[in-house]
């Protein structure tokens, strides 16, 4: 078996970068920026007030407090302000441009206004309550680096920099081929010894989380020739092909043979992990290929820790691997001597930290723990038990 870390590093090193495409700002959420976003002008582009109050020139406030200044004019957002006359104060509102000559804003709570005069009891400091030109970004500086997955905050910054379109990596195209004589569509007429196909919709939903588009190919029976034809057809439209089921060593596990018939070169299989040991990784001329086990937990877990980082790396994501949480294991746990275990767990706040409430049923065929877990706790291999209170990494489903 190939060690988990080595296997994933090998896969990510082989990731084929996707080309960029220009999309509207509103369509860029969750996409990976394909070029540096550079500020063409400073931000803010003009000095403006951070408070409602009065703009003054500190040079006008000679001698000792208090000072009584006539109010001359008003500066409001979206309007060119009047110049500040000598010895005057200008009414100013939050976000409004700073008038010429003014170098400080006094909060309205700190002055007393009587008619058209304001009384100032304390001398302001130059620059107070003013957002300076270029305070956030200087002209020519990099606002967001290529390789950044765009968050709502990133979109806000791009809009502030007056960008209506952005260059991002193309969405990966994922095609999912589920195999097995026993499978039928969910909600279809039942037949003896059949089960609803459940992996396809779950894998497609997870792929969408990485900004991929996913297509479910028709389910194919456990027949090497039929499976090879389905795989060959799927490869024509895929950047990443996922096959599900038939990758182990059973008498009717035909997927590895079918992949070879379809021209797929296998890189490795059998990874030291549980569940998901029989994952198959390979490439065709135009696509990455992941052969996932058929049991629901095995399929989703292997795709989460191999397929999702691959999709992110293909888009040039600077951080294709999720940042894990550090959690405590509340109970002692027997562990595998040679395999990393990815156990389904629910997060529970515990004082100043988090505890992983591990689900009792960790069977690879169990879907209930998939539905009710927050993520996967990574239990490292070892010959001894993992002590109660031990701290391990946990990756949330929402972060993969």
N, C-alpha and C positions, 0 to 999 in steps of 0.2 A: 504493500500500500504506500502511496505517496503521502508525505506529511501534508496536513491541511495548509499551513502557511506557504510551503513550497509550491503546492498545486495552485493556489490562488495567485501567488506572485507570477508564476509561469503564464497563467491565463492573461493576467493584466498586461504583462510585458508584450504579449502578442496582439493586443487590442488594435484594431484597424481604425484609424481616425476618420471620422465622417467629414464631408465638406461642409462649408458654411452656407447659410442662406440669409437673406435680408427679410425680416418680418416686422410687421407693425408692432409698436410698443405694447399695445393691448394683448398681443398674442405671444409675448415673450416671457410670461411668467413660468418659472421652472425650467427655462431653457438655459443652456450654457453659452456665455458670451464667447464669441470666436475672435474677437479683436479687443484691444484695450479701448476703453471708453475715456477719451481725453477731453478735458474741459477746454473749449475754444475761447472762453472768456472767463474772468474771475467770477466766483460765486461767493457772496452776493455780487451782482454786477454794479450795484450802487449802495451807498450807505443808507440804512433805514433805522427807524426807531423800534426798539424792543418793548416799549411801554407806551401807554397813553399818558400824556403829560404836556410838558412845555419845552421846546428847544430854545437853548440860549447859547450865547458866546461867553465863555468863562472870562475872556479879557474885558468884558463889559462890567464885570462885578468887582470893581475896585473898592478899597476901604473895608469897612466892617459891616457885618449883617445887622439888621435885615436890609434887603433891597426890594424896592417896589418898581416893577417894570410894566410898561404898557404892553398889552397883547395886540400884536399886529399880524393879522392873517392866520391862516390855518393850513397845515399840511396833512393830507389824507391819502390813503393808499390809492394808487392808480392815477394820481394827479401830479403835475409838475409843481413843486412848492414855490411860494413867493420867497424872494431873498429876505434874509433877516436884517432889518434895519438896525443901526447902532443903538444900543441901550434898550432894545426891545426883546420881548419873548414871543415865540410863535406857538400857537396851539398845535399839537402834533398827536396823531393817533398811531397805534401799533401797526407796523408795516409801512408807514408813510416815509417818503424820502426825507433826508435831513436837508434843511435849507442851507444855502450858501452862507458862510460865516459861522454857522452854529457848530459847536463841538461838544455839546452835552445835552442830555435830556433829563429833566427832573420829573419824577413821577407825580401825577396829579394829586396823590395822597399827601405829598410832602410840600405842597404850596397852599396858600390861601388866596382864593380869587374873590375880588370885589369889583363887580362890574367889568370894566375892560382893563383891570390892573391885577397883577399877581404879586403876592408878597412871598419872598424867598427868605427863609430863616437860616439856611446853612449853605455854604458854598459848595457847588457841585464839582466833581472831578472831571477833567477833560476826558471825553470818550465814554462816559458812563451811559449805559442803556442804549448804546449805538452799536448796531451790527455793521462792522467795517467791510469795505470792499475787499473781496478775496479772503475773508475770514475763514470760510469753509474750504474753498479750493482756489488756488492760484491759476491763472491762465496758463495752459500748457501742461498742467499736472494730470496724472492719471487718476480718474475718479473711481473706476472699477476695472480690475485687470481681467484679461482674457483667461478663461478657465473658471470663472465664477458662475455658479448657478444663480440665476436671477430671482431674488426674493421680492416681495412687495416693496420693501424699502429700496431695493436696487432699481425697481421700475420708477419709484418716486424720484430718485436721484437723476435717472436718465431724463425724465420729463423736465426736471428743474434745469437740466443742461440743454433744454430745447431740442431733444432728439425725439422724432416721431417714429423712427425705425431703427432697428438694431441688427447687427450681424451676429447670428447665433449658429451653433452647430445644427445640422439637419437632424430631425428626429430619427432614431434607429427604427428600422422596420423589423418587427418580430413576427415570425410565423410559428404557430403552435400546432404540432401534430400529435394527437393523443392516440395511443394504440391499445388494443385489447379486445378479445372476442366478447368479453362480458359487458362492454360499455354500451349505453344507450343515452340519448339526450334526456336531460332532466325534464320531467313533466310528460314524457312520451309514454306510450302504452307499455306496460310491464311485460316482460317475457321471463320464462324460467331461468334462474341463475344469473340474471342480469343485474347491473347496478347503474345508477345515474352517473354520467361523466361529470366530475366536479372540479378537476384540476384546471381545465382550460380557462374558465372564467376567473379563477383566483389568480392564475399566472398573468393573465391579460391585465387584471386590475393592478397587480404589483408592477408590471412593466410600465404602465401609464404613470406610475409614481416617479419613474425616472425619465419622463417626457418621451417615452417610446410609443409607437403605434403598434398594436397587436392585432393579428388576424388569426382566427381559429379555423384551421383546415378541417375537412370532414374526418371524423374518426375512422381509423383503419383497423382491420382485423389482424390477428397474429399470423400473418402470412408474409414471408420474406420478400417475395416478388411484388406483392401489392404495396407493402410498406416502402420498398425501394422506389417504386413509381411515385408514391405520395411524397416522399422526401425529395426526389428529383424535381418534382413540380414546385414544391414549397421553396426550394433553394433559388428558384428563378426570381422570387420576389422578396427574399429575406436578406437582411444584414445579420440577423441572428435567428437560427432555426432551433426551436426547442422541440425535441421529441420527448414523449412522456410514456413511461412504461417499457417493458421488454428489454432492459439493459443488463439484467443479471444473467445467471447461468442456467436458468430453467430450460426445460425441453422446448418450450414455446416462446422463449425470449429471443426474438429474431432481429431486434433493432440494430445491434452492432453489425451483423451480417448485411442488413439492408443499407446501412450507412456506407459500407464499403462498396456495395453495388452501385450506389448513387454517386460515387466519386469523392466521398468524404475521407480525408486522411485523419486518422485518430492520433491525438497527441498523448493523452493519458486516460486511464480509468482506474477505479478503485482508490479512493482517497480515505485517509485515516480519520473518518468522522462518523458520527452517529446522531441522527439518521443520515442516509445519503451516501453510504460507502460506494455503491456501484455507479456513481455518476460517470458519464463518458464525455470527454472533451476533444473536439477536433475542429477541422476547418475544411471548407470546400474552396473552390477558386474565388468565390465572391462573398462568403459568409462564414461567421463563427457558428459552430454547432455544439449544443449542449444536450446530451442524452440524459434525461432526468429519470429517477425511479418513479414507479407508478403510484405507490401509496401516497395519500394526500399530504401527510406531514413531510415525508421524504422529498416529494416534488417541490413543495413550497419552500422548505428550509434550504435545499440545495440551490434553488434559484435565487433565494434571498442573499445567500453568502457568496455565490459565484456569478450568477447571471446579472444581478443588479449592479455590482461593481463594474462588470464588463460593460454594460450599457452606459454607465457614467464615464468610464475611461474612453470609450469610443467617441464620446462627445467632447473630449478634452477637459473634462472636469478635473480641476486641480486637486480635488479631494474625493476620489471615487469611493473610498471606504468610510463607513459611518463612524462617528465618534461614540464609543460605548459609554454607558453609565457604569459606575462602580457600585455594586450592590452586595449586601450580605446574604449569605445562605443561612436560613434559620435552623436547619437541621443538618446533622452529619449525613453524608451521602457516599455510598459506594460508587466508585468510578471505574471507567474502563482503563485497562492497563496500557492500551496503545492507541486509543482513538479519542479525539476531541468530541465531547458530547455537547450538543446544542439542545438545551432543554427548554420547553415552553413554560413560561412563568408569568405571573401577574405582579406588577409593582405595588408595594405597600409602603407608605410613608412610615418611618420608624425613627422617632426622635429627630436627630439632625441628619439622617441618611435615608436610604431606601433598602428594603428587604425584597428578595425575590421569592414570592410564594410559588413554589414549583408545583405544577399540576401532577396529580398522582398517576394519571394514565399518559405515559409517554410513548405509547405504541405508534409505529409509523403509519398505521391505518386509521388512527383516531383523528377525527375532525373537530370534536368539541373543544379540545385544548387549543386548537388553532384559532377557533372563533373567540375564545374567552381569554387568551393570553395577550399580554402587552408586548412581548418580545421573546428573545432567545438568550438564556443565560449560558455562557460558555464555560463549561467545566473541563479543565485541562486533564489530560491523561495522567495516571499515576497508579502505583501498586498498592497504595494505602487509601484509607477513606479520606474524604474531604471533611474536615472538622466543622462542626456547627459554629457559625459566626465567621467562617472564611469569606473573604471578599473576592468576587469574580466580576468579569465584564458582562454586561447585558446590553444587547442591541435591540432597540425597539423596532417593531414592524414599520412604524412611521418614519424611521430614520434610515432604513436599508437603501 
